[in-house]
Amino acid sequence: MCATAALSPRPPPPPNPIAADLDDLNSLLASLSDPSALRLLPAPLLAFSRLRLRLPPAAAATHLLLRPIASLLHLHRFELRLGLQLHGLSLSLGLSRHALLLPRLVSFYTHHPSLLPAASSLAAGSTCAQPYNVLISACLGHGLPRHALAAYQEMVGKDAVAPDAFTYPSVLRACAEAGDLALGRAVHERAADAGMDGHLYVQNALVSMYAKCGDLSSARRVFDGMGHRDVVSWNSMISGYAASGLWREAVELFNQMWAEGAEVNSVTWNTIAGGYIQMRDYKAAIGLIRDMVKGGAGVDFVTLVIGSNACSRAGWLRLGKEVHGLAVRMQCDGIESVRNAVITMYARCKDMERALMLFKMQRSPGLVTWNTMISGFALSDDAEEASRLFREMVCSDVELNYVTVVTYLALCARVANLQHGRELHTHIVKHGFKGYRLLWNSLIDMYFKSGRLSVAQNVFDTMDDRDIISYTSMIAGYGMQGKGTVALCLFNQMIDNGIMPDAIIMVTVLSACSHSGLVDEGEELFDKMVNSFGIKPQMEHYSCMVDLYARAGLLKKAEELLNQTPFPSTSTMWAALVGACHERGNIIIGERSARRLLEMKTENAGHYVLVANMYAAAGCWNELATVRKLMRDLGVTKAPGLAWTDLGNGFTPFLVGDRSNPLAPEIYEVLDELTEQMRNMDDCSDLDIVSTEAPME
């Protein structure tokens, strides 16, 4: 029996409830203390409640809740009520100032912008930099750089918490966004004293701060002193040059970056390509994009927009189609900015058919797309199609802005479409565009070009914020109508209102004097322009003076001025003198002027016709034959006269003697009526002359 008993297996010991409970507790603590494990729990808050119940009430066990509370705060930082409860619990346990928990509490409060003061109060009692770093970064994230700088100044103030390598980049970024260069320099000095100005992140932040604050020399000094540069370093310096319009310096730095074999990302490529467009070197911009594609660089939608802009400005339709094809292959043609750039490219390259096709393919075009199409038809002077699109846009749910109105209004002014211009004027008044001065200036221009002087004057009188453009439009309008005296009154009124003239308005007012024969006034203005207004005369001003003298019959004076101009005289100036000599019958000065005009071999057929008419009127048949032979040799032909007719159903082009136009019968009927009215007016004027002169005989 004893042997059998000795050989039988001993039963296992009973389970130890205390050891099992400890294992369960440790597993629960580990799960609640690890954020990644915490997300796997089905109910983290329930597990935390179980943990609190399982822990002994002794104060020694309180520290075991530290990591679970921190993990729960990180996981539920967006839930305001729960975060406040956890903060309250940490206060009751005396853990709220712990170095592990305090940054989490500050982070929780900063996720709610309305609680930023509470976050500042929490960070204020800290003796380390981390809570302040969290607060400063959060203020920047909410777009509050001044609040971030206030937190930094409190940090280094009375409590004198030492900033670390994470503090300086955020503070320097806040200085850049706030444009506070003085504080940025002070931060740079403190970082240098702490020996942290050699850190790459701090140096990148310094370059960016100085560049954004406009101190490019300091930015370049920091950049040149860097022992190691990454792509952020190069981009910060290049972007700084670009933002200041120093495109040549940006390109030079890009070439240096390329030569040193530094990493070049899409931001750098796009910045330089955009810079080439700003420098109007469209060929270089396209060449750079081509290098990007060939080299496998990161071409993105911004690159496609830049490429389309380059092609549209240069008028390169074939290359524009290649960019469009690349956008389709990259599946970026649905992005609104790319689509608008491509539509603009087709419109500027005069391919409105494709532009309209792309526009119609959009289910719900945005405001920019509508504006792009209307401006495209405006560039083509297609008033009817622009009008149709404008009406369609008004009837759609898209609310037009002042860009839409200005674009369409400028077209109405250019083609003198008074009907559509009036409708637009009503729309402007109805929708409250009172503060947009450009619109009202465009209205003035449109009414003057349509011959409605009184309406233009009324618009001008209702403006509260007239500028030099407002006065220029008014003076130009009265000048074209031969009302030079009124134009001069407006010019003097502008001076009295404290608006100093520029070179453009001087051309306008001198032209008004020319059209009205105000020689003395024109000479006085030309003298004032130089001696009183400090404006250096340009070729346009001399051209106006030549025209002024020629129209007034002061042909010798006009010729002397033409020979004395500090600039090479233009064919237009000599043509004006030839025309005046033809009207006055002065063949001597006219012949000299015609010789100078013919020597220029201008391509303007009207100039040759002008000289030919002068020789024909003077009976100089040999000279007339010479002019006609010169026209044949140069291949110059006079284009037939072209007019736009509107019979109530839209504008139609009409050439002189054109019978192929389907509306020719109606057009000729209207022309016959106008001719009859003009003939009646001539007959009336003759009767008036006879009646006034008869008693004097």
DAWO-V978136 format. One line per field, one symbol per residue. ss: DSSP state (A for helix, B for strand, O for the rest). burial: # if it has 9 or more other ideal C-beta (glycine too) atoms within 8 Angstrom, else .. A space follows every 50 residues. Layout:
ss: ???
burial: ???
This chain:
ss: OAAAAAAOOOOOOOOOAAAAAAAAAAAAAAAAAOAAAAOOOOOAAAAAAA AAAAOOOOAAAAAAAAAAAAAAAAAOOOOAAAAAAAAAAAAAAOOOOOAA AAAAAAAAAAOOAAAAAAAAAAAAOOOOOAAAAAAAAAAAAOOOAAAAAA AAAAAOOOOOOOOOAAAAAAAAAAAAAAOOAAAAAAAAAAAAAOOOOOOA AAAAAAAAAAAAOOOAAAAAAAAAOOOOOOAAAAAAAAAAAAAOOOAAAA AAAAAAAAAOOOOOOAAAAAAAAAAAAAOOOAAAAAAAAAAAAAAOOOOO AAAAAAAAAAAAAAOOAAAAAAAAAAAAAOOOOOOAAAAAAAAAAAAAOO OAAAAAAAAAOOOOOOAAAAAAAAAAAAAOOOAAAAAAAAAAAAAOOOOO OAAAAAAAAAAAAAOOOAAAAAAAAAAAAAOOOOOOAAAAAAAAAAAAAO OOAAAAAAAAAAOOOOOAAAAAAAAAAAAAOOOAAAAAAAAAAAAAOOOO OOAAAAAAAAAAAAAAOOAAAAAAAAAAAAAOOOOOOOAAAAAAAAAAAA AOOOAAAAAAAAAAOOOOOOAAAAAAAAAAAAAAOOAAAAAAAAAAAAAO OOOOAAAAAAAAAAAAAAOOAAAAAAAAAAAAAAOOOOOOOBBBBBOOOO BBBBBOOOOOOOOAAAAAAAAAAAAAAAAAAAAAAAAAAAAAAAOOO
burial: ...................##..##..#####.#..##..#..#..##.# #..##.....##.##############....##..##.###...##.#.# ##########....##..##.##..#..############.#.##.###. ##.###..#.#.################.##.###.##.###...##.## #############.##.###.##..#...##.##########...##..# #.##..##...#.###.##########.#..#.###.##.###...#.## #.###########..##.##..##.##..#.##...#############. ##..##.##..#....############.#.##.###.##..#....#.# .#.##########.####.##..##.##....#..############### .##..##.##..#..##############.#.##..##.##.###...#. #.#.###############.###.##.###..#.#.....########## #..##..##.##..#...#.#.##########....#.######.###.. ....#.##########.#.#..##..##.##..........#.##.#... ##.##.....#.##..#..#...........................
